[in-house]
């Protein structure tokens, strides 16, 4: 897998970006609403130009309302929903040991939403939109209930069932040097490891038209 940057503010960058959308099944964005509107990347605009596209978006506080264009990460969603007070009582709230409590969960929810959207598209032949909010993900997690801290401390590491499993890492050669990556099954399946952004060979953009 590789990553890249592409300047949408210039015609050549826009041309490179629009090309793959003609045959794409899914578009994913983790940008705020104002950014998508500025570059015409909202669900309404993209699905209007590319019928059948599944538009998936992860947002911080939602795409509407006074906080829609606030820029931040999952830690902020945990702070405004009370996760930091669950970890430590007032007046000294703090991050959980896991630091970010919602990014993996939000990704899994977005993946599930995309699969449901594809099934719906197969039946109705229409585009679909999937949106997951980091803040609402935190609220949903809190609604499931919180373990008693003393009970959690006693159980952690008490048996194989309650012991954190270390990831299976491999060492891969990348443009940035030797890097440890996971999971090891990528190697046996012949997949490329994820490259750091801007570390791959530069390829000039083709001229517009």
Wavefront OBJ file of the C-alpha trace (Angstrom):
o trace
v 0.000 0.000 0.000
v 1.167 3.525 -0.725
v 0.050 7.007 0.194
v 0.468 10.293 -1.609
v -0.392 13.962 -1.567
v -2.236 15.708 -4.366
v -2.910 19.474 -4.522
v -6.594 19.916 -5.322
v -6.132 23.668 -5.564
v -4.516 23.450 -9.028
v -6.088 22.107 -12.252
v -3.514 19.345 -12.702
v -4.125 18.014 -9.201
v -7.885 18.125 -9.681
v -7.516 16.245 -12.968
v -5.471 13.480 -11.323
v -7.972 13.233 -8.471
v -11.090 13.060 -10.653
v -9.800 10.281 -12.907
v -10.086 7.307 -10.511
v -13.539 8.447 -9.350
v -15.008 7.434 -12.708
v -14.530 3.761 -11.846
v -14.404 3.925 -8.030
v -16.896 2.063 -5.842
v -16.164 3.959 -2.652
v -14.847 7.364 -1.577
v -13.582 7.942 1.977
v -12.965 11.301 3.632
v -11.952 12.350 7.119
v -12.101 16.077 6.443
v -14.470 18.645 7.912
v -17.602 19.745 6.050
v -16.202 23.127 4.978
v -13.194 21.463 3.321
v -15.368 19.044 1.349
v -17.665 21.847 0.265
v -14.733 23.983 -0.885
v -13.413 21.240 -3.179
v -16.850 19.905 -4.239
v -16.316 16.587 -2.450
v -19.557 16.344 -0.488
v -21.708 13.244 -0.840
v -24.318 15.127 -2.861
v -21.771 16.500 -5.318
v -19.670 13.363 -5.805
v -22.613 10.961 -5.990
v -24.327 13.314 -8.404
v -21.347 13.176 -10.755
v -20.631 9.479 -10.137
v -23.893 7.517 -9.683
v -23.486 4.382 -7.596
v -20.609 5.758 -5.524
v -20.575 4.949 -1.783
v -19.468 8.069 0.106
v -17.989 7.312 3.563
v -16.993 10.059 5.972
v -15.643 10.154 9.526
v -16.200 13.490 11.238
v -15.405 14.884 14.668
v -18.600 16.485 15.966
v -20.877 15.973 12.947
v -21.332 17.776 9.628
v -23.846 20.372 10.866
v -24.061 22.729 13.806
v -21.639 25.239 15.380
v -18.867 22.655 15.905
v -19.013 21.097 12.435
v -15.816 22.779 11.197
v -13.711 22.370 14.320
v -10.427 20.604 13.582
v -9.100 18.033 16.016
v -8.708 14.318 16.747
v -10.329 11.534 18.734
v -8.877 12.831 22.001
v -11.093 15.914 21.709
v -14.183 13.757 21.227
v -13.252 11.864 24.379
v -12.768 15.119 26.287
v -16.108 16.710 25.393
v -18.085 13.526 26.108
v -16.634 12.880 29.572
v -14.174 10.045 28.929
v -11.413 11.930 30.719
v -13.546 12.227 33.847
v -14.257 8.507 33.734
v -10.508 7.860 33.815
v -9.880 10.279 36.684
v -12.267 12.311 38.816
v -12.293 16.087 39.070
v -10.334 18.289 39.334
v -7.680 16.318 37.404
v -9.231 14.633 34.343
v -6.759 12.754 32.142
v -6.490 10.671 29.018
v -7.063 6.949 29.256
v -4.146 4.531 29.078
v -5.150 3.821 25.475
v -4.942 7.588 24.718
v -7.469 7.460 21.858
v -10.555 5.418 22.662
v -12.675 5.823 19.562
v -10.648 5.798 16.339
v -10.591 2.009 15.863
v -14.257 1.719 16.835
v -15.230 4.523 14.439
v -13.299 2.812 11.648
v -15.071 -0.500 12.302
v -18.447 1.252 12.294
v -17.597 2.999 9.023
v -16.544 -0.334 7.516
v -19.805 -1.950 8.610
v -21.738 0.984 7.192
v -19.920 0.668 3.869
v -20.762 -3.034 3.621
v -24.425 -2.294 4.305
v -24.308 0.486 1.693
v -22.922 -1.910 -0.924
v -25.720 -4.382 -0.241
v -28.257 -1.596 -0.556
v -26.648 -0.378 -3.777
v -26.877 -3.872 -5.242
v -30.641 -3.849 -4.641
v -31.538 -0.259 -5.400
v -28.773 0.726 -7.864
v -28.284 4.038 -6.093
v -25.476 5.881 -4.351
v -25.246 5.760 -0.548
v -23.748 7.952 2.144
v -22.175 6.674 5.383
v -21.111 9.081 8.127
v -19.593 8.253 11.524
v -19.011 10.872 14.225
v -16.149 10.422 16.682
v -18.128 12.243 19.364
v -21.260 10.144 18.884
v -19.069 7.031 18.888
v -17.799 8.044 22.349
v -21.352 8.609 23.580
v -22.403 5.191 22.279
v -19.446 3.525 24.003
v -20.310 5.230 27.312
v -23.926 4.074 26.957
v -22.702 0.455 27.041
v -21.486 0.912 30.607
v -18.109 1.238 32.354
v -16.315 -1.463 34.354
v -15.562 -0.714 37.984
v -11.938 0.480 38.159
v -10.943 -1.842 41.001
v -12.445 -4.832 39.182
v -10.645 -3.889 35.950
v -7.324 -3.554 37.813
v -7.735 -7.005 39.365
v -8.633 -8.666 36.064
v -5.965 -7.055 33.869
v -3.183 -9.578 33.329
v -4.705 -12.097 35.732
v -4.984 -14.809 33.053
v -4.332 -15.417 29.362
v -7.886 -14.364 28.599
v -7.312 -10.959 30.237
v -3.770 -10.308 29.000
v -2.974 -7.863 26.216
v -1.676 -9.706 23.152
v 1.365 -8.067 21.621
v 1.099 -7.516 17.837
v 2.989 -9.795 15.475
v 5.553 -7.460 13.901
v 7.793 -7.923 10.885
v 10.660 -5.806 9.599
v 10.290 -4.338 6.110
v 12.586 -2.203 3.985
v 10.958 1.104 2.995
v 12.246 4.382 1.491
v 12.574 5.573 5.103
v 14.776 2.625 6.051
v 14.062 -0.543 7.995
v 10.662 -0.307 9.698
v 8.666 -2.679 11.903
v 5.147 -3.233 10.598
v 2.126 -5.407 11.371
v 0.589 -7.835 10.600
v 3.015 -10.481 9.400
v 0.407 -12.065 7.101
v 0.963 -9.187 4.677
v 4.291 -10.759 3.712
v 2.977 -14.227 2.968
v 0.180 -12.752 0.856
v 2.641 -10.709 -1.130
v 1.180 -7.336 -0.145
v 3.192 -4.155 0.087
v 3.550 -2.522 3.465
v 2.085 0.927 4.054
v 4.550 3.601 3.013
v 4.948 6.894 4.824
v 3.364 9.791 2.991
v 5.696 11.626 0.582
v 8.315 8.859 0.853
v 7.538 7.149 -2.460
v 9.040 7.951 -5.859
v 7.681 11.187 -7.277
v 5.549 10.851 -10.395
v 4.720 14.053 -12.343
v 1.040 14.716 -12.931
v -0.145 14.395 -16.553
v -1.299 17.590 -18.231
v -5.032 18.346 -18.047
v -7.140 17.091 -20.944
l 1 2 3 4 5 6 7 8 9 10 11 12 13 14 15 16 17 18 19 20 21 22 23 24 25 26 27 28 29 30 31 32 33 34 35 36 37 38 39 40 41 42 43 44 45 46 47 48 49 50 51 52 53 54 55 56 57 58 59 60 61 62 63 64 65 66 67 68 69 70 71 72 73 74 75 76 77 78 79 80 81 82 83 84 85 86 87 88 89 90 91 92 93 94 95 96 97 98 99 100 101 102 103 104 105 106 107 108 109 110 111 112 113 114 115 116 117 118 119 120 121 122 123 124 125 126 127 128 129 130 131 132 133 134 135 136 137 138 139 140 141 142 143 144 145 146 147 148 149 150 151 152 153 154 155 156 157 158 159 160 161 162 163 164 165 166 167 168 169 170 171 172 173 174 175 176 177 178 179 180 181 182 183 184 185 186 187 188 189 190 191 192 193 194 195 196 197 198 199 200 201 202 203 204 205 206 207 208 209
